[in-house]
Amino acid sequence: MSNRYTLDFGVSAKFLLFWILLSFFSESVSSMVVTLDSIEIFNTHEWLNSKPEIYFQCKGENKTELPDVKKAHVLYNFNGEESWQPLIELPDKKCKRCGFYEKDSLKSDDVFEEWEFCPSDFKAPYGKYARFKEKEFNATFSCVQCVTVDAAASNSDSGSHSRGKGMHIVLVILIISLVTTVLVLGAVVAYKYWQKKRREQEQARFLKLFEDGDDIEDELGLGTVI
């Protein structure tokens, strides 16, 4: 009994560990890494501080500060290997509410812009996405995984559409074949029934002729003469 309990516990522990690893792996695969390629701000909102403190944030997540961005009308380029990169991770086929902000020492932080950040924003073949807000900023992002997932989803949808169209054609052909078969069988049955009724009518007329002949013979007395 003790050995069996130990064996069951060991199997359960291995299964639990496998499930945890599988969940972690699935989550890491489904999430898509986004990096900031470049940004240029056109305006600063904090009057008391000559060097603005710019950060990026998605709703419900931590801030990602951009320590290099200190001046307006300067284009800052990044290689994706900075200590604060990646910028965010997007889930598969889902958007996040994100934006660029500037810290404010006296009141709530100033907003450059907030928008729905989606994997579908990134275009093939390089997985680039540009966001421009007039009088506020111009930024470019990279996410190669977003393009790969989007292409795979498009191929899957196209394949599903083709399979659905093929199934529709097959279903139409089957219905036409079934209707044609029923019509042919109905025609055959109707013809057989018509032939049967015709034979019965001919037999009835033939018997009627004999009966009429016998009646005539009886009237003329030919039967007794013979």
N, C-alpha and C positions, 0 to 999 in steps of 0.2 A: 504493500500500500504506500509506503514511504517513497520507494523508488519511482512508482508511477506518478506520485505528486510532484517529485523533483523533476521528472521528465516533462510533465505538462507545464510546470513553471518555466523550465528552460525554453521550451518551444514558444510559450507566450512571450517571454522576454525577447527572444530573437524576432518574433513577428512584430512586436512593438517597435523595436529598434529599426527594422526594415521599413515600417510604415512612416516613422519619423524621417528617416533618410530620404524616402521617396517623396514625402510632402515637401521637404526642403529643396530637393532637386527640381521638382515640378515648379515650385514657386520661383526658383532662380532662373529656370529656363523661360518661364512665361513672362518674367519682368524684363523690360527693355531699358537699357542704360542710355541716358541723354547727357550730352556734354555741351558746354557753351563754347562756340567757336570765336565769336567776337561780339562786342557791344560798343555802342557810342551813345552817350546821353547828350541831349540837346538843352537840358534845363536842370537846374538845381533848385530845390525847394527850401532848403535850410539857409536862412540869412545869417545866423550867428556863426556858423561854422563854414569856413572857406573851403574845407575839404569834405565833401559829402560822404556819407557812409551808406553805400548801396548794397542791397541784398535781394536775393530771390527766394520766394517761398511758395509752397503749395498749401492749400487749406488743410489744417490739422497736422502739418509736418514741421520739422525744424527749419530754421532759416539757413540759407547758404550765403554767407557774406562774400562780397567781391572786393577784396582788399586793394586790388590794383586800380580800381576805377575811382579816380579822385578828381578828375577835371571834365568839364563839358567840352564838346566838340573835339574830342580826341578818340580815335578809333583804337580800341584795345583788342588785340588778337591773342588767342590761347591755343595751346596744342593738345589739350585734353588730359595732360598729366599733372596739372596743378594740384596742390594739396586739398583744395576744396572741391575738386572734380571727383565723381560725376555730379552733374547738377541735380538730377532727379532720376528716378526709375519709374517708368510707366507700366501699368499692368496691361495685359493683353486685351485689346479691343475696348479699353475704357479710358475716359478722359479724367484729368485733374484740373481743378480750379487753381490757377497759379498766377503769379505776377511779379513785377519788379517794384521795389519799394525803397524809400529813403528814410533813414532814422530822423526823428524830430525830437529835440530835447525839451520842448515846451508842450506839445500836444501830440495827438496820435500821428503815427508815421504817415508820410506822404506816399501817395500811390502814383507810379508812372502809368501802369495799366494792369488790369486783371483780365484774364481770358481763360477759355477752356483749352487746355493743353492736351492734344490727342495724338495717338500713334499715327493716325491717318494723315496728319499734317506733313509728315516727312515724305519726300518724293524721291523716286528712283532716278538715276542709279546709285547715287552717293548718299542717300538718306539725309538730305539737307532741308532745313526749314528756316525761313526768314520771317521775322516779326518786326513790323514798323508801326510806330505810333507817332503821328505828327506832333512836332514840338516837344516830344518826350524822349524817345530812344529809337535805335535801330539795332537789332540783334539777330545773330544767326546761330542755329543749333545743329547738332549732328546726332543721328541715331540710325546706324546701319541695320540693327535688329528690327527696327520698326518697319523698314522697307521689306525685309525678308518675310516677316510675319504677315504683312499686308498682301504681299504677292502670293504667299501660300494660301491665305484666306480667299483671295480672288480666284486662284486656280481651283480651290475646293468648291467655291460657289459656282464657278463655270462648269466644273464637272458635275455638280449636283443638278444644275440647270439642264445640262445635256442629257444626263440620265433620266431626269424627269420628263424631258421632251420625248426621249426614246420610249419610255414607258407609256406615255400618252399615245404615241403612234401605234405601239403594239396593242394597247387596249382598244383603240378605234378599229384596227384590223380584226381583232377577235370579235368585237361586237358585230361588224359587218358580216364576217363569216358565219356567226351564229344566226343572224337574221336571215341570211341567204339560205342556210341549211333548213331553217324552220319553214321558209316559204316554199322551198323545193319539196320538202316532206309533205307540207300541206297540199301542194298541187298534186302530188302522187296519190295521197289518200283521197282527195276529191275525185280524181280521175277513176280510181278503183271503185269508189262508191257509185259514181255515175255509170260505170260499166255493169256493176252488179244490178243496179236498178233497171238498166236497159234490158239485161237478160231476163230479169223477172217480168218486166212488161211484155217482152216478146213471148215468153213461156205462157203468160196469162192470155195473150191474144191467140196463141196457137191452140191452147186448151179450149178457149172460147169458140174457135172455129169448129173443133171436133164436136163440141156440145151442140152448136148450132146445126151441124150436119146431121147429128143423131135425131134432133128434133124434127128436121125436115123429112127424114126417112120415116119416122113414126107417123107424121101427118099424111104422107103419101102411101103408107102401108108397104113400103118396099122391104121393110125388115121381115115381114111374115112371108112375102113372096119368095124371098131368098131362102 
